[in-house]
Amino acid sequence: MIITEQKPIQNIIDSLQEYSRIFIIGCGECATACKTGGEAEVLKMKKELESSGKTVTGSCVPSAPCIAAKLKAELSKNIKGLKEAEAVLVLSCGLGVQSFRDNDRLGLAVFPALNTVFGAVMDAEGNFYEKCSMCGECVLDITGGICPVTLCAKGLLNGPCGGMNKGKCEVDKDQDCAWVLIYKELEKNNKLESLKEIRPPKDFKKSGKPHKLVMAK
């Protein structure tokens, strides 16, 4: 799940100041789940833009705008509104914005309405928590399923720093020290011996940008 937050509405309007006819694209997956780019948010954005003097030529909410096939299917259904637009406002993460740019054949200006914040898991109550940094070198097998790269403020791989106090992080005293959580989890599963092994420095080449995974032959 990719978490987003809406940019201040005045910032959005300012970014569109050169354009009067706008098409809006939402997201039926992550942005819908965190209430930043679903049907309700697209409708609200439409009203905001119209109240500022813009003309909204149409809108759509692809189930997953980051997937080209799903995005293009929605765009084809809304080609009339797109042809009438000067710019497109995308209520999704940065992936959806760039996916539209890559698949746009009309040369429209494209703008993000949201800030992409982090990748997260969602709990049973609908809350979102960042758990993975997508670092390319997963250590969950040796840390009891708890990621120190993400949950430790310093990304330490060999135990807590000297600032840990009463199980809390020195950077954020309301946050549990990731390595205390790891210790408790390994202790519960009788795997504390694994903590004696010194882990080598992280290979940051594996998290170099941009990544790609070519599936086509």
C-alpha positions in Angstrom: 0.0 0.0 0.0 1.4 3.4 -1.0 0.3 6.2 1.3 -0.4 9.7 -0.1 -1.7 13.0 1.3 -3.3 15.8 -0.6 -1.3 18.9 -1.3 -2.8 22.1 0.0 -5.6 23.1 -2.3 -4.2 26.5 -3.0 -0.9 24.9 -4.1 -2.8 22.7 -6.5 -4.8 25.7 -7.9 -1.6 27.7 -8.2 0.1 24.9 -10.2 -2.8 25.0 -12.7 -3.0 28.7 -13.1 -2.0 28.6 -16.8 -4.8 26.1 -17.6 -8.6 26.5 -17.5 -9.8 23.1 -18.7 -8.8 20.2 -16.4 -9.4 16.4 -16.5 -9.1 14.6 -13.1 -7.8 11.1 -12.6 -8.1 9.2 -9.3 -6.9 5.8 -8.1 -9.1 2.9 -7.2 -6.4 1.2 -5.1 -4.1 2.8 -2.6 -5.4 6.4 -2.9 -8.9 5.2 -2.4 -7.9 3.2 0.7 -6.3 6.2 2.4 -9.1 8.6 1.2 -7.0 10.8 -1.0 -8.0 9.8 -4.5 -11.2 7.8 -4.6 -14.5 8.7 -6.1 -15.4 11.0 -3.2 -12.1 12.8 -3.3 -12.3 13.2 -7.1 -15.8 14.8 -6.7 -14.6 17.1 -4.0 -11.6 18.2 -6.1 -14.0 18.8 -9.0 -16.0 21.2 -6.9 -12.8 22.9 -5.6 -11.5 23.5 -9.1 -14.8 24.7 -10.4 -15.2 27.2 -7.5 -11.8 28.6 -8.5 -13.0 29.2 -12.1 -11.7 26.0 -13.7 -13.7 23.9 -16.1 -13.5 20.2 -15.3 -13.9 18.3 -18.6 -14.3 14.9 -17.1 -12.9 12.4 -14.6 -12.2 8.8 -14.1 -10.9 6.5 -11.3 -8.9 3.6 -12.8 -8.6 0.6 -10.6 -4.8 0.9 -10.7 -3.5 3.9 -12.7 0.1 2.6 -12.2 -0.8 -0.4 -14.4 -0.7 0.8 -18.0 -3.4 -1.6 -19.3 -5.9 -0.5 -16.6 -5.1 3.1 -17.0 -5.4 3.0 -20.8 -8.8 1.2 -20.6 -10.2 4.1 -18.6 -8.6 6.8 -20.7 -10.1 5.3 -23.9 -13.6 5.5 -22.2 -13.0 9.1 -21.5 -11.3 10.3 -24.6 -13.8 13.0 -25.3 -13.2 14.7 -21.9 -9.4 14.3 -22.3 -9.4 15.9 -25.8 -11.3 18.9 -24.3 -8.8 19.3 -21.5 -5.6 21.3 -21.4 -4.2 19.6 -18.3 -4.7 16.5 -16.2 -4.7 16.5 -12.4 -3.8 13.1 -10.9 -5.0 12.1 -7.5 -2.6 9.2 -7.0 0.9 8.5 -5.9 3.8 9.6 -8.1 3.6 6.2 -9.9 0.2 7.0 -11.2 1.2 10.5 -12.3 4.2 9.1 -14.3 2.1 6.3 -15.7 -0.3 8.8 -17.2 2.6 10.8 -18.6 4.1 7.6 -20.2 0.7 6.6 -21.7 -0.6 10.0 -22.7 -0.9 10.5 -26.5 -2.5 13.9 -26.4 0.5 15.9 -25.0 -1.5 17.1 -22.0 0.2 18.8 -19.1 0.1 16.6 -16.0 0.1 17.6 -12.4 0.1 15.7 -9.1 -2.6 16.5 -6.5 -1.0 14.4 -3.8 2.3 13.9 -2.1 3.6 10.3 -2.0 4.6 9.7 1.7 5.5 6.0 2.3 4.7 2.3 1.6 2.7 0.7 4.4 0.7 -2.2 5.7 -2.9 -1.6 6.9 -4.1 -3.0 10.2 -7.6 -4.4 10.9 -8.8 -0.9 12.1 -7.7 0.8 8.8 -4.6 2.4 10.2 -1.4 2.6 8.0 2.1 1.8 9.2 5.4 2.0 7.3 7.1 -1.4 7.6 9.4 -1.8 4.6 11.9 0.4 2.9 12.2 -1.8 -0.2 15.9 -1.8 0.3 16.7 -4.7 -2.0 18.4 -6.7 0.7 15.8 -8.2 3.1 17.0 -9.2 6.6 13.6 -10.2 8.0 14.8 -13.8 8.2 17.4 -12.9 10.8 15.5 -10.2 12.7 12.3 -12.1 13.7 10.3 -10.5 10.9 10.9 -7.0 12.2 12.7 -4.6 9.8 15.5 -2.6 11.5 16.2 -0.7 8.2 12.7 0.9 8.4 11.8 0.8 12.1 15.2 1.8 13.5 15.7 5.6 13.1 19.3 4.9 12.2 18.8 1.7 10.2 21.2 -0.2 12.4 21.9 -3.9 11.5 23.8 -5.0 14.6 21.7 -4.1 17.6 20.5 -0.9 19.3 22.6 2.3 19.6 23.7 3.7 22.9 20.8 6.2 23.0 18.1 3.5 23.6 16.5 4.2 26.9 13.9 1.9 28.7 13.1 0.3 25.4 12.4 3.6 23.6 14.2 5.2 20.6 16.3 8.3 21.4 15.1 10.0 18.2 11.4 9.5 19.2 10.8 8.7 22.8 7.2 7.5 22.0 8.6 4.9 19.6 9.7 1.5 20.6 13.4 0.7 19.8 13.3 -1.7 16.9 16.1 -3.7 18.3 14.3 -4.2 21.6 11.4 -5.5 19.6 13.7 -7.8 17.6 15.3 -9.1 20.8 12.0 -10.0 22.4 10.8 -11.7 19.2 14.0 -13.8 18.9 13.9 -14.6 22.6 10.3 -15.8 22.3 11.5 -18.2 19.5 14.7 -19.3 21.2 16.9 -17.7 18.5 18.9 -15.2 20.6 22.1 -16.9 19.5 21.7 -15.4 16.1 22.4 -11.9 17.6 26.0 -12.9 18.2 26.7 -12.9 14.5 28.0 -9.6 13.2 26.2 -8.5 10.0 28.2 -6.9 7.3 27.5 -3.3 6.2 24.4 -2.9 4.0 25.0 -3.1 0.2 23.4 0.1 -0.8 24.0 -0.7 -4.5 20.9 -2.9 -4.2 18.8 0.0 -3.4 20.2 2.2 -6.2 17.7 4.1 -8.3 16.0 3.6 -10.7 15.1 -0.1 -10.5 13.6 -2.1 -13.3 12.3 -5.6 -13.8 11.9 -6.5 -17.5 9.4 -9.3 -18.0 8.9 -9.1 -21.8 11.0 -11.4 -23.9 
